[in-house]
Amino acid sequence: MDLPELSLDQLSAVLTAAPTPADLYTTLSDYEEQALLISTTNPAKRELLTTYYTNFFFSHLLTDQIYEARALTRRTPRDLLQTDPLQNCLLLLRAAWQSKHTEIYKILRELPWPEHSQSIVRSYESHFQEKTLKEISNSYEAIRAGVAATYLGLDPATVERGDPTIIQRFTTLGWKWDSEQQLLYPKPNVAAPPTDGSLQKELSRVMALINNHAS
């Protein structure tokens, strides 16, 4: 079955209709052949391609395919990589690769993104927060509230002033809060053992998380 022609309206429809990040990734993957045949010199098509590759990049991150996201940036037309949104993607990729949480949130929240990419950027921010919560739950027996807040892109100073809404975000997950010591005690996540193919990736992410905090 032939795909509808790639356009900004069609991209919006795909983003809205995809029931899961995996479905979104699959559909955008199917459009890559079309994208490669579109000229990058036409200003209107250039905007379309920039938005397409930005959304396709985020669909990789939403499905935790950081290695594949890196490969995508290498086959994206070189002149498109000079546009602001794709430069932002490269910055985000570097920050995610190095597990620099503060930089990740700054890039997502403060740098400009195409209008048709706003929803997927916000979706990835939520996904990244949830994934980070799981990682620190399994990496720490105890963690200072300010440090935990930083991992989630929250203001650590607000936590240290005793804002109960932020502490509640952790305690609703089953974490324990010691107000005297200002420590959170994470509740480990019980998950199925990873496959051999994903074990190394998981270990790399956890070690990067710990090393980034220690540095």
Secondary structure as UniProt FT lines:
FT   HELIX           8..17
FT   HELIX           21..30
FT   HELIX           32..36
FT   HELIX           43..62
FT   TURN            63..64
FT   HELIX           66..75
FT   TURN            78..79
FT   HELIX           80..82
FT   HELIX           84..97
FT   TURN            98..99
FT   HELIX           101..110
FT   HELIX           115..117
FT   HELIX           118..139
FT   STRAND          143..144
FT   HELIX           145..151
FT   TURN            152..153
FT   HELIX           156..160
FT   TURN            161..162
FT   HELIX           164..171
FT   TURN            172..174
FT   STRAND          176..178
FT   TURN            179..182
FT   STRAND          183..185
FT   HELIX           196..214
//
